[in-house]
């Protein structure tokens, strides 16, 4: 049975509208929690690698959060020297916004 996508197309479009005019906007990606891309504004190869790596990271963070306080991760912001990544996570999906600094 296919996993239910709970983060909607409407939210995907809303995130694009919210961030598209922000300086450094790179793109938005909707993925399954298993790291399979559902929808993206980025190139396919970048999207596939990104979703696989972020799904792995979110899985590890969920295990840690469970041990820490019995909860799961619902959001995460990752900053590198050049990029900011905002992740919004639900049970079966996560959405990512990528911004250049």
MODELLER restraints for C-alpha pairs under 7 A, 6 or more apart:
rsr = mdl.restraints
at = mdl.atoms
rsr.add(forms.Gaussian(group=physical.xy_distance, feature=features.Distance(at['CA:3:A'], at['CA:92:A']), mean=6.76, stdev=0.5))
rsr.add(forms.Gaussian(group=physical.xy_distance, feature=features.Distance(at['CA:4:A'], at['CA:92:A']), mean=6.71, stdev=0.5))
rsr.add(forms.Gaussian(group=physical.xy_distance, feature=features.Distance(at['CA:5:A'], at['CA:92:A']), mean=6.45, stdev=0.5))
rsr.add(forms.Gaussian(group=physical.xy_distance, feature=features.Distance(at['CA:5:A'], at['CA:93:A']), mean=6.22, stdev=0.5))
rsr.add(forms.Gaussian(group=physical.xy_distance, feature=features.Distance(at['CA:6:A'], at['CA:93:A']), mean=6.72, stdev=0.5))
rsr.add(forms.Gaussian(group=physical.xy_distance, feature=features.Distance(at['CA:7:A'], at['CA:93:A']), mean=6.57, stdev=0.5))
rsr.add(forms.Gaussian(group=physical.xy_distance, feature=features.Distance(at['CA:16:A'], at['CA:28:A']), mean=6.61, stdev=0.5))
rsr.add(forms.Gaussian(group=physical.xy_distance, feature=features.Distance(at['CA:19:A'], at['CA:25:A']), mean=6.29, stdev=0.5))
rsr.add(forms.Gaussian(group=physical.xy_distance, feature=features.Distance(at['CA:24:A'], at['CA:99:A']), mean=5.13, stdev=0.5))
rsr.add(forms.Gaussian(group=physical.xy_distance, feature=features.Distance(at['CA:24:A'], at['CA:100:A']), mean=4.32, stdev=0.5))
rsr.add(forms.Gaussian(group=physical.xy_distance, feature=features.Distance(at['CA:24:A'], at['CA:101:A']), mean=6.07, stdev=0.5))
rsr.add(forms.Gaussian(group=physical.xy_distance, feature=features.Distance(at['CA:25:A'], at['CA:98:A']), mean=6.48, stdev=0.5))
rsr.add(forms.Gaussian(group=physical.xy_distance, feature=features.Distance(at['CA:25:A'], at['CA:99:A']), mean=4.60, stdev=0.5))
rsr.add(forms.Gaussian(group=physical.xy_distance, feature=features.Distance(at['CA:25:A'], at['CA:100:A']), mean=6.26, stdev=0.5))
rsr.add(forms.Gaussian(group=physical.xy_distance, feature=features.Distance(at['CA:26:A'], at['CA:98:A']), mean=5.28, stdev=0.5))
rsr.add(forms.Gaussian(group=physical.xy_distance, feature=features.Distance(at['CA:26:A'], at['CA:99:A']), mean=5.23, stdev=0.5))
rsr.add(forms.Gaussian(group=physical.xy_distance, feature=features.Distance(at['CA:26:A'], at['CA:100:A']), mean=6.55, stdev=0.5))
rsr.add(forms.Gaussian(group=physical.xy_distance, feature=features.Distance(at['CA:27:A'], at['CA:41:A']), mean=5.34, stdev=0.5))
rsr.add(forms.Gaussian(group=physical.xy_distance, feature=features.Distance(at['CA:27:A'], at['CA:42:A']), mean=5.88, stdev=0.5))
rsr.add(forms.Gaussian(group=physical.xy_distance, feature=features.Distance(at['CA:27:A'], at['CA:97:A']), mean=5.96, stdev=0.5))
rsr.add(forms.Gaussian(group=physical.xy_distance, feature=features.Distance(at['CA:27:A'], at['CA:98:A']), mean=5.38, stdev=0.5))
rsr.add(forms.Gaussian(group=physical.xy_distance, feature=features.Distance(at['CA:28:A'], at['CA:40:A']), mean=5.79, stdev=0.5))
rsr.add(forms.Gaussian(group=physical.xy_distance, feature=features.Distance(at['CA:28:A'], at['CA:41:A']), mean=5.68, stdev=0.5))
rsr.add(forms.Gaussian(group=physical.xy_distance, feature=features.Distance(at['CA:28:A'], at['CA:96:A']), mean=5.52, stdev=0.5))
rsr.add(forms.Gaussian(group=physical.xy_distance, feature=features.Distance(at['CA:28:A'], at['CA:97:A']), mean=4.58, stdev=0.5))
rsr.add(forms.Gaussian(group=physical.xy_distance, feature=features.Distance(at['CA:28:A'], at['CA:98:A']), mean=6.34, stdev=0.5))
rsr.add(forms.Gaussian(group=physical.xy_distance, feature=features.Distance(at['CA:29:A'], at['CA:39:A']), mean=5.84, stdev=0.5))
rsr.add(forms.Gaussian(group=physical.xy_distance, feature=features.Distance(at['CA:29:A'], at['CA:40:A']), mean=4.31, stdev=0.5))
rsr.add(forms.Gaussian(group=physical.xy_distance, feature=features.Distance(at['CA:29:A'], at['CA:41:A']), mean=6.58, stdev=0.5))
rsr.add(forms.Gaussian(group=physical.xy_distance, feature=features.Distance(at['CA:29:A'], at['CA:95:A']), mean=5.58, stdev=0.5))
rsr.add(forms.Gaussian(group=physical.xy_distance, feature=features.Distance(at['CA:29:A'], at['CA:96:A']), mean=5.10, stdev=0.5))
rsr.add(forms.Gaussian(group=physical.xy_distance, feature=features.Distance(at['CA:29:A'], at['CA:97:A']), mean=6.68, stdev=0.5))
rsr.add(forms.Gaussian(group=physical.xy_distance, feature=features.Distance(at['CA:30:A'], at['CA:37:A']), mean=6.17, stdev=0.5))
rsr.add(forms.Gaussian(group=physical.xy_distance, feature=features.Distance(at['CA:30:A'], at['CA:38:A']), mean=5.45, stdev=0.5))
rsr.add(forms.Gaussian(group=physical.xy_distance, feature=features.Distance(at['CA:30:A'], at['CA:39:A']), mean=5.08, stdev=0.5))
rsr.add(forms.Gaussian(group=physical.xy_distance, feature=features.Distance(at['CA:30:A'], at['CA:40:A']), mean=6.21, stdev=0.5))
rsr.add(forms.Gaussian(group=physical.xy_distance, feature=features.Distance(at['CA:30:A'], at['CA:94:A']), mean=6.02, stdev=0.5))
rsr.add(forms.Gaussian(group=physical.xy_distance, feature=features.Distance(at['CA:30:A'], at['CA:95:A']), mean=4.48, stdev=0.5))
rsr.add(forms.Gaussian(group=physical.xy_distance, feature=features.Distance(at['CA:30:A'], at['CA:96:A']), mean=6.56, stdev=0.5))
rsr.add(forms.Gaussian(group=physical.xy_distance, feature=features.Distance(at['CA:31:A'], at['CA:37:A']), mean=4.28, stdev=0.5))
rsr.add(forms.Gaussian(group=physical.xy_distance, feature=features.Distance(at['CA:31:A'], at['CA:38:A']), mean=5.06, stdev=0.5))
rsr.add(forms.Gaussian(group=physical.xy_distance, feature=features.Distance(at['CA:31:A'], at['CA:39:A']), mean=6.96, stdev=0.5))
rsr.add(forms.Gaussian(group=physical.xy_distance, feature=features.Distance(at['CA:31:A'], at['CA:51:A']), mean=6.45, stdev=0.5))
rsr.add(forms.Gaussian(group=physical.xy_distance, feature=features.Distance(at['CA:31:A'], at['CA:93:A']), mean=5.58, stdev=0.5))
rsr.add(forms.Gaussian(group=physical.xy_distance, feature=features.Distance(at['CA:31:A'], at['CA:94:A']), mean=5.45, stdev=0.5))
rsr.add(forms.Gaussian(group=physical.xy_distance, feature=features.Distance(at['CA:31:A'], at['CA:95:A']), mean=6.24, stdev=0.5))
rsr.add(forms.Gaussian(group=physical.xy_distance, feature=features.Distance(at['CA:32:A'], at['CA:38:A']), mean=6.85, stdev=0.5))
rsr.add(forms.Gaussian(group=physical.xy_distance, feature=features.Distance(at['CA:32:A'], at['CA:92:A']), mean=5.81, stdev=0.5))
rsr.add(forms.Gaussian(group=physical.xy_distance, feature=features.Distance(at['CA:32:A'], at['CA:93:A']), mean=4.25, stdev=0.5))
rsr.add(forms.Gaussian(group=physical.xy_distance, feature=features.Distance(at['CA:32:A'], at['CA:94:A']), mean=6.29, stdev=0.5))
rsr.add(forms.Gaussian(group=physical.xy_distance, feature=features.Distance(at['CA:33:A'], at['CA:55:A']), mean=5.86, stdev=0.5))
rsr.add(forms.Gaussian(group=physical.xy_distance, feature=features.Distance(at['CA:33:A'], at['CA:92:A']), mean=5.07, stdev=0.5))
rsr.add(forms.Gaussian(group=physical.xy_distance, feature=features.Distance(at['CA:33:A'], at['CA:93:A']), mean=4.68, stdev=0.5))
rsr.add(forms.Gaussian(group=physical.xy_distance, feature=features.Distance(at['CA:33:A'], at['CA:94:A']), mean=6.16, stdev=0.5))
rsr.add(forms.Gaussian(group=physical.xy_distance, feature=features.Distance(at['CA:34:A'], at['CA:55:A']), mean=5.93, stdev=0.5))
rsr.add(forms.Gaussian(group=physical.xy_distance, feature=features.Distance(at['CA:35:A'], at['CA:51:A']), mean=4.72, stdev=0.5))
rsr.add(forms.Gaussian(group=physical.xy_distance, feature=features.Distance(at['CA:35:A'], at['CA:52:A']), mean=4.41, stdev=0.5))
rsr.add(forms.Gaussian(group=physical.xy_distance, feature=features.Distance(at['CA:35:A'], at['CA:55:A']), mean=4.88, stdev=0.5))
rsr.add(forms.Gaussian(group=physical.xy_distance, feature=features.Distance(at['CA:36:A'], at['CA:51:A']), mean=6.44, stdev=0.5))
rsr.add(forms.Gaussian(group=physical.xy_distance, feature=features.Distance(at['CA:36:A'], at['CA:52:A']), mean=6.92, stdev=0.5))
rsr.add(forms.Gaussian(group=physical.xy_distance, feature=features.Distance(at['CA:37:A'], at['CA:47:A']), mean=6.79, stdev=0.5))
rsr.add(forms.Gaussian(group=physical.xy_distance, feature=features.Distance(at['CA:37:A'], at['CA:48:A']), mean=6.29, stdev=0.5))
rsr.add(forms.Gaussian(group=physical.xy_distance, feature=features.Distance(at['CA:37:A'], at['CA:51:A']), mean=6.34, stdev=0.5))
rsr.add(forms.Gaussian(group=physical.xy_distance, feature=features.Distance(at['CA:40:A'], at['CA:47:A']), mean=6.86, stdev=0.5))
rsr.add(forms.Gaussian(group=physical.xy_distance, feature=features.Distance(at['CA:61:A'], at['CA:73:A']), mean=6.78, stdev=0.5))
rsr.add(forms.Gaussian(group=physical.xy_distance, feature=features.Distance(at['CA:62:A'], at['CA:72:A']), mean=4.96, stdev=0.5))
rsr.add(forms.Gaussian(group=physical.xy_distance, feature=features.Distance(at['CA:62:A'], at['CA:73:A']), mean=5.50, stdev=0.5))
rsr.add(forms.Gaussian(group=physical.xy_distance, feature=features.Distance(at['CA:65:A'], at['CA:71:A']), mean=5.61, stdev=0.5))
rsr.add(forms.Gaussian(group=physical.xy_distance, feature=features.Distance(at['CA:65:A'], at['CA:72:A']), mean=5.53, stdev=0.5))
rsr.add(forms.Gaussian(group=physical.xy_distance, feature=features.Distance(at['CA:65:A'], at['CA:73:A']), mean=6.64, stdev=0.5))
rsr.add(forms.Gaussian(group=physical.xy_distance, feature=features.Distance(at['CA:66:A'], at['CA:72:A']), mean=6.00, stdev=0.5))
rsr.add(forms.Gaussian(group=physical.xy_distance, feature=features.Distance(at['CA:74:A'], at['CA:88:A']), mean=6.16, stdev=0.5))
rsr.add(forms.Gaussian(group=physical.xy_distance, feature=features.Distance(at['CA:74:A'], at['CA:89:A']), mean=4.80, stdev=0.5))
rsr.add(forms.Gaussian(group=physical.xy_distance, feature=features.Distance(at['CA:74:A'], at['CA:90:A']), mean=6.42, stdev=0.5))
rsr.add(forms.Gaussian(group=physical.xy_distance, feature=features.Distance(at['CA:75:A'], at['CA:87:A']), mean=5.34, stdev=0.5))
rsr.add(forms.Gaussian(group=physical.xy_distance, feature=features.Distance(at['CA:75:A'], at['CA:88:A']), mean=4.59, stdev=0.5))
rsr.add(forms.Gaussian(group=physical.xy_distance, feature=features.Distance(at['CA:75:A'], at['CA:89:A']), mean=5.59, stdev=0.5))
rsr.add(forms.Gaussian(group=physical.xy_distance, feature=features.Distance(at['CA:76:A'], at['CA:86:A']), mean=5.98, stdev=0.5))
rsr.add(forms.Gaussian(group=physical.xy_distance, feature=features.Distance(at['CA:76:A'], at['CA:87:A']), mean=5.04, stdev=0.5))
rsr.add(forms.Gaussian(group=physical.xy_distance, feature=features.Distance(at['CA:76:A'], at['CA:88:A']), mean=6.79, stdev=0.5))
rsr.add(forms.Gaussian(group=physical.xy_distance, feature=features.Distance(at['CA:77:A'], at['CA:85:A']), mean=5.59, stdev=0.5))
rsr.add(forms.Gaussian(group=physical.xy_distance, feature=features.Distance(at['CA:77:A'], at['CA:86:A']), mean=4.56, stdev=0.5))
rsr.add(forms.Gaussian(group=physical.xy_distance, feature=features.Distance(at['CA:77:A'], at['CA:87:A']), mean=6.19, stdev=0.5))
rsr.add(forms.Gaussian(group=physical.xy_distance, feature=features.Distance(at['CA:78:A'], at['CA:84:A']), mean=5.76, stdev=0.5))
rsr.add(forms.Gaussian(group=physical.xy_distance, feature=features.Distance(at['CA:78:A'], at['CA:85:A']), mean=5.04, stdev=0.5))
rsr.add(forms.Gaussian(group=physical.xy_distance, feature=features.Distance(at['CA:78:A'], at['CA:86:A']), mean=6.57, stdev=0.5))
rsr.add(forms.Gaussian(group=physical.xy_distance, feature=features.Distance(at['CA:79:A'], at['CA:85:A']), mean=6.36, stdev=0.5))
rsr.add(forms.Gaussian(group=physical.xy_distance, feature=features.Distance(at['CA:82:A'], at['CA:100:A']), mean=5.80, stdev=0.5))
rsr.add(forms.Gaussian(group=physical.xy_distance, feature=features.Distance(at['CA:82:A'], at['CA:101:A']), mean=5.22, stdev=0.5))
rsr.add(forms.Gaussian(group=physical.xy_distance, feature=features.Distance(at['CA:83:A'], at['CA:99:A']), mean=5.62, stdev=0.5))
rsr.add(forms.Gaussian(group=physical.xy_distance, feature=features.Distance(at['CA:83:A'], at['CA:100:A']), mean=4.40, stdev=0.5))
rsr.add(forms.Gaussian(group=physical.xy_distance, feature=features.Distance(at['CA:83:A'], at['CA:101:A']), mean=5.37, stdev=0.5))
rsr.add(forms.Gaussian(group=physical.xy_distance, feature=features.Distance(at['CA:84:A'], at['CA:98:A']), mean=5.94, stdev=0.5))
rsr.add(forms.Gaussian(group=physical.xy_distance, feature=features.Distance(at['CA:84:A'], at['CA:99:A']), mean=5.09, stdev=0.5))
rsr.add(forms.Gaussian(group=physical.xy_distance, feature=features.Distance(at['CA:84:A'], at['CA:100:A']), mean=6.24, stdev=0.5))
rsr.add(forms.Gaussian(group=physical.xy_distance, feature=features.Distance(at['CA:84:A'], at['CA:101:A']), mean=6.79, stdev=0.5))
rsr.add(forms.Gaussian(group=physical.xy_distance, feature=features.Distance(at['CA:85:A'], at['CA:96:A']), mean=6.65, stdev=0.5))
rsr.add(forms.Gaussian(group=physical.xy_distance, feature=features.Distance(at['CA:85:A'], at['CA:97:A']), mean=5.70, stdev=0.5))
rsr.add(forms.Gaussian(group=physical.xy_distance, feature=features.Distance(at['CA:85:A'], at['CA:98:A']), mean=4.70, stdev=0.5))
rsr.add(forms.Gaussian(group=physical.xy_distance, feature=features.Distance(at['CA:85:A'], at['CA:99:A']), mean=6.38, stdev=0.5))
rsr.add(forms.Gaussian(group=physical.xy_distance, feature=features.Distance(at['CA:86:A'], at['CA:96:A']), mean=5.55, stdev=0.5))
rsr.add(forms.Gaussian(group=physical.xy_distance, feature=features.Distance(at['CA:86:A'], at['CA:97:A']), mean=5.11, stdev=0.5))
rsr.add(forms.Gaussian(group=physical.xy_distance, feature=features.Distance(at['CA:86:A'], at['CA:98:A']), mean=6.59, stdev=0.5))
rsr.add(forms.Gaussian(group=physical.xy_distance, feature=features.Distance(at['CA:87:A'], at['CA:94:A']), mean=6.71, stdev=0.5))
rsr.add(forms.Gaussian(group=physical.xy_distance, feature=features.Distance(at['CA:87:A'], at['CA:95:A']), mean=5.69, stdev=0.5))
rsr.add(forms.Gaussian(group=physical.xy_distance, feature=features.Distance(at['CA:87:A'], at['CA:96:A']), mean=4.54, stdev=0.5))
rsr.add(forms.Gaussian(group=physical.xy_distance, feature=features.Distance(at['CA:87:A'], at['CA:97:A']), mean=6.62, stdev=0.5))
rsr.add(forms.Gaussian(group=physical.xy_distance, feature=features.Distance(at['CA:88:A'], at['CA:94:A']), mean=5.47, stdev=0.5))
rsr.add(forms.Gaussian(group=physical.xy_distance, feature=features.Distance(at['CA:88:A'], at['CA:95:A']), mean=5.17, stdev=0.5))
rsr.add(forms.Gaussian(group=physical.xy_distance, feature=features.Distance(at['CA:88:A'], at['CA:96:A']), mean=6.44, stdev=0.5))
rsr.add(forms.Gaussian(group=physical.xy_distance, feature=features.Distance(at['CA:89:A'], at['CA:95:A']), mean=6.49, stdev=0.5))
